[in-house]
Amino acid sequence: MTIDPVHPKRDVSRITSLSFPTIWREQRAGRFPPWQQLSAGRVGLRQSALAEWLNGRRDWRAGTEA
């Protein structure tokens, strides 16, 4: 079994070097993966989704690989 760790919001911003408002705009435009709800007040992003975005291989609006 492979573990796909979840990066908290702060780490995603640091890894991508994007600000939170920029990430939000990119998510609205479908160019960045959506947050995964971790608890009532916490969101994060799976390592695999972040890796796909960093490699530019996915159209997040369609929900499939480009």
C-alpha positions as CSV (number, residue, x, y, z in Angstrom):
1,M,0.0,0.0,0.0
2,T,1.3,3.4,-1.0
3,I,0.7,6.3,1.4
4,D,-0.2,9.6,-0.3
5,P,0.6,12.3,2.3
6,V,-1.5,15.5,2.6
7,H,0.3,18.8,2.7
8,P,-1.4,21.5,4.8
9,K,-2.3,24.8,3.1
10,R,0.7,26.7,4.4
11,D,3.1,24.0,3.0
12,V,1.4,24.1,-0.4
13,S,1.9,27.8,-0.6
14,R,5.6,27.4,0.3
15,I,6.2,24.5,-2.1
16,T,4.5,26.3,-5.1
17,S,5.7,29.8,-4.1
18,L,2.1,31.0,-4.7
19,S,0.2,33.2,-2.3
20,F,-3.2,32.0,-0.9
21,P,-5.1,34.5,-3.1
22,T,-3.3,33.4,-6.2
23,I,-4.0,29.7,-5.4
24,W,-7.7,30.6,-4.8
25,R,-7.9,32.4,-8.2
26,E,-6.1,29.5,-10.0
27,Q,-8.6,27.0,-8.3
28,R,-11.6,29.1,-9.5
29,A,-10.1,29.1,-13.0
30,G,-9.6,25.3,-12.9
31,R,-5.8,25.6,-13.2
32,F,-5.0,24.3,-9.6
33,P,-6.3,21.2,-7.8
34,P,-9.1,21.8,-5.2
35,W,-8.4,21.6,-1.5
36,Q,-9.3,18.4,0.3
37,Q,-11.2,19.0,3.6
38,L,-9.2,17.4,6.4
39,S,-11.4,18.6,9.3
40,A,-14.0,21.3,10.1
41,G,-11.4,24.1,9.8
42,R,-8.5,22.6,8.0
43,V,-7.7,21.8,4.3
44,G,-4.8,20.4,2.5
45,L,-3.6,18.9,-0.8
46,R,-2.5,15.4,-1.5
47,Q,1.1,14.9,-2.6
48,S,0.0,13.2,-5.8
49,A,-2.2,16.1,-6.8
50,L,0.5,18.6,-6.1
51,A,3.0,16.6,-8.1
52,E,0.6,16.5,-11.1
53,W,0.2,20.3,-10.9
54,L,3.9,20.9,-10.6
55,N,4.4,18.7,-13.7
56,G,1.6,20.5,-15.6
57,R,-0.1,17.3,-16.7
58,R,-3.7,17.9,-15.7
59,D,-6.7,20.0,-16.7
60,W,-8.3,20.5,-13.3
61,R,-11.6,21.7,-14.8
62,A,-12.2,18.5,-16.6
63,G,-11.1,16.3,-13.7
64,T,-8.9,14.2,-16.0
65,E,-5.4,14.1,-17.1
66,A,-4.6,16.3,-20.1
